[in-house]
Amino acid sequence: MPHSPEAERSLAEARAALAAGAFRPASDAAWEAAVAATRIDDEETLEQLAELTVELAREAGTDEADQLRRYVALCLEDARNGTRPQSAFERLLGWDKPKR
């Protein structure tokens, strides 16, 4: 299973910020973690992010936090199903989706 150290680092930052009640930095770090984990279908980190984003959405109560929660849930579903959408670069070059 792929593993993203960058996503893990950002996830740790998000957890620390959330624990301190710093919702904006928690959200920013969680977005960074989500993007890094999604790049390589890091299911484990996405699962942990899904839990964190539920708490963040509940605590922060903002539309952005809820949008992040939904994004992570969809990325996790795509990672589990092997249906990661192509990046803009992959579409531009006409590359096929990665085989799983």
C-alpha positions as CSV (number, residue, x, y, z in Angstrom):
1,M,0.0,0.0,0.0
2,P,1.4,3.4,-1.0
3,H,2.5,5.7,1.9
4,S,3.1,9.4,1.7
5,P,5.5,10.9,4.3
6,E,4.5,14.4,3.2
7,A,0.8,13.6,3.9
8,E,1.7,12.1,7.3
9,R,3.6,15.2,8.3
10,S,0.8,17.5,7.3
11,L,-1.7,15.3,9.1
12,A,0.3,15.6,12.3
13,E,0.3,19.4,11.8
14,A,-3.4,19.3,11.3
15,R,-4.0,17.2,14.5
16,A,-1.8,19.6,16.6
17,A,-3.5,22.7,15.3
18,L,-7.0,21.2,15.8
19,A,-6.0,20.2,19.4
20,A,-5.0,23.8,20.0
21,G,-8.3,25.1,18.6
22,A,-6.5,26.7,15.6
23,F,-9.1,25.8,13.0
24,R,-7.6,27.7,10.0
25,P,-4.1,26.2,10.3
26,A,-5.7,22.8,11.0
27,S,-7.7,23.1,7.8
28,D,-4.7,24.3,5.7
29,A,-2.6,21.4,6.9
30,A,-5.4,18.9,6.3
31,W,-5.8,20.1,2.7
32,E,-2.1,19.7,2.2
33,A,-2.3,16.1,3.6
34,A,-5.3,15.3,1.5
35,V,-3.6,16.4,-1.7
36,A,-0.4,14.5,-0.9
37,A,-2.3,11.4,0.1
38,T,-4.5,11.5,-3.0
39,R,-1.6,11.8,-5.4
40,I,-0.6,8.2,-4.5
41,D,-3.8,6.7,-3.2
42,D,-2.5,6.6,0.4
43,E,-5.6,4.9,1.9
44,E,-4.3,4.8,5.4
45,T,-3.6,8.5,5.6
46,L,-6.9,9.3,3.9
47,E,-8.8,7.2,6.5
48,Q,-7.1,9.1,9.3
49,L,-7.9,12.4,7.5
50,A,-11.5,11.4,7.1
51,E,-11.8,11.0,10.9
52,L,-10.0,14.3,11.5
53,T,-12.1,16.2,9.0
54,V,-15.3,15.0,10.6
55,E,-14.1,16.5,13.9
56,L,-12.8,19.7,12.2
57,A,-16.1,20.2,10.5
58,R,-18.0,19.7,13.7
59,E,-15.7,22.0,15.7
60,A,-15.1,24.7,13.2
61,G,-18.6,24.7,11.8
62,T,-17.6,26.3,8.5
63,D,-18.5,25.5,4.9
64,E,-14.8,25.1,4.0
65,A,-14.3,22.5,6.8
66,D,-17.4,20.6,5.5
67,Q,-16.1,20.9,1.9
68,L,-12.8,19.4,3.1
69,R,-14.6,16.6,4.8
70,R,-16.5,15.7,1.6
71,Y,-13.4,16.0,-0.5
72,V,-11.5,13.6,1.7
73,A,-14.4,11.1,1.8
74,L,-14.5,11.1,-2.0
75,C,-10.7,10.7,-2.3
76,L,-10.8,7.8,0.1
77,E,-13.6,6.2,-1.9
78,D,-11.6,6.6,-5.1
79,A,-8.5,5.2,-3.5
80,R,-10.3,2.1,-2.3
81,N,-12.0,1.6,-5.7
82,G,-8.9,2.4,-7.8
83,T,-10.8,5.1,-9.6
84,R,-8.4,8.1,-9.1
85,P,-9.3,10.7,-11.7
86,Q,-6.5,11.7,-14.1
87,S,-4.6,14.9,-13.3
88,A,-4.8,17.8,-15.7
89,F,-1.3,16.9,-16.8
90,E,-2.3,13.3,-17.5
91,R,-5.3,14.5,-19.5
92,L,-3.2,17.0,-21.4
93,L,-0.8,14.3,-22.5
94,G,-3.5,11.8,-23.2
95,W,-2.1,9.2,-20.7
96,D,-4.3,6.4,-19.6
97,K,-5.3,6.0,-15.9
98,P,-2.8,4.1,-13.8
99,K,-3.5,0.4,-13.7
100,R,-4.0,-1.2,-10.3
